[in-house]
C-alpha cells in the first residue's frame, strides 16, 4: 500500500467530485431539486465517471461483482414467490391465533420476523407482515407500536444470521469468499442474543410504554395510498410449499456443498419461475430492480475512485496513526458510523476493499455491525421505513422519536454484544 503522495490529474479530481456527490446522495437519500433517489444518483454517478475517465464499458462491467448481483436477484425471486403465495401473512396470523400473553406474543413475532429474515429478504418480510401485525394488535386491544418497532428491529437483527439475509451480507460473502456454514456459526450467537435483548427492552423497558395505547384507523381515503403491502395475497399452499422446498434445498446446498452460491440460487429462481399459476411478470414485478441498479452503479463509482489512489492513501495515513480498519474496534466504529451516514450497502462497499486478506473474522464483524447499526435511526434501514409507512396507514405513527426510544439502546447493546463476542469468543 503506497505511503508516498501520488500526483493526481484533473480527471482524478473530477472522479473525486463525482464520488463525493454520489455519497452525498446516499446520505440525503437523493439530490436536492432533482427527482433522483439513491439508485438514480448511483446510476448517474457511474455514467459520469465512465464519461470523465474514458473507462471502456467492458472495464466498467468487470468492476461489478456479478455473483453478488445474481445471488441478490435470485433471492428476490424466492422472496417474491413466498409473498405471492401468502406465506408471510399466514404465518403471522397463525402466531396471532395462539393463546399467548402480550409479552409471549411479542416474543413469538420477534422470533418469526428474525427467522424469516435470515432466509428471505427482510424488506419483503416487513412489507408483508406489518399490516397483519397492526390489525392483530388492534383486535387484541394492544398498543401496536412496540410490536411494529420490534418487527422492524428483529428483521434487521435476524437478517445478519446468514450470508443471504440482506444485500450487504451477500456482498461481503461474495467478495471475501466466506464459507456459509462458518459464517452462521460465528454470527448466530450474537444474533440470538440481540433478539433476546430486543424482546427484553420492548417487554420490560421504556420501549414497552412508548406511544399512544389507543391508535385509531386513518380515514378510508388514506388507506392503501401508495402502499404495495395493503393487498394481502391469499394463502396458496402449493406455491408456498414450492418456495419452501427451493429455499430449503438452497440452504442445504450452501451449508454442505461447495457449489457456487450464485449459480445454485439462480437455478432455484428458474425453478420458481416455471409456474402454471403465478405469471412471471407478477414475480418479476416484486424484484427490487432499483436496488440492483444501486449496487451496479456504486460498484463502478467505487472502482473509479479506487483508481485515483486517494482511498489507499487515506487508509495508509490512518495506519500511521495506529488506526487499522482490520482491527475490531476501528472496524466497528467505521461500520456503524458509515452505515448511518450513507446506508449499510454503500458503507460496506467503501470498507470492503480495505479488508482483503484480513480473514473471516473481519468479514463477520462487518456484516454484523453494518446490519445491527441499521436499527439506530428510523432512516437507518429500508425495513424501518417500510414498517413506519405501512403502520401510518393503519393508524399508528412511528416517528424518529418513538423509534429512537428502542432503536438507540438496542443498537448500542447489540453492537456491544458483537464487540464482546468477536473480541473474546469468536
PyMOL commands that set and color helices and strands:
alter all, ss='L'
color gray80, all
select helices_A, chain A and resi 10-28+38-53+57-62+66-84+87-96+102-119+122-140+144-159+167-176+180-204+206-208+220-222+237-256+261-273+280-285+289-307+310-320+328-342+344-352+360-375+378-380+382-393+400-425
alter helices_A, ss='H'
color red, helices_A
deselect
rebuild
show_as cartoon
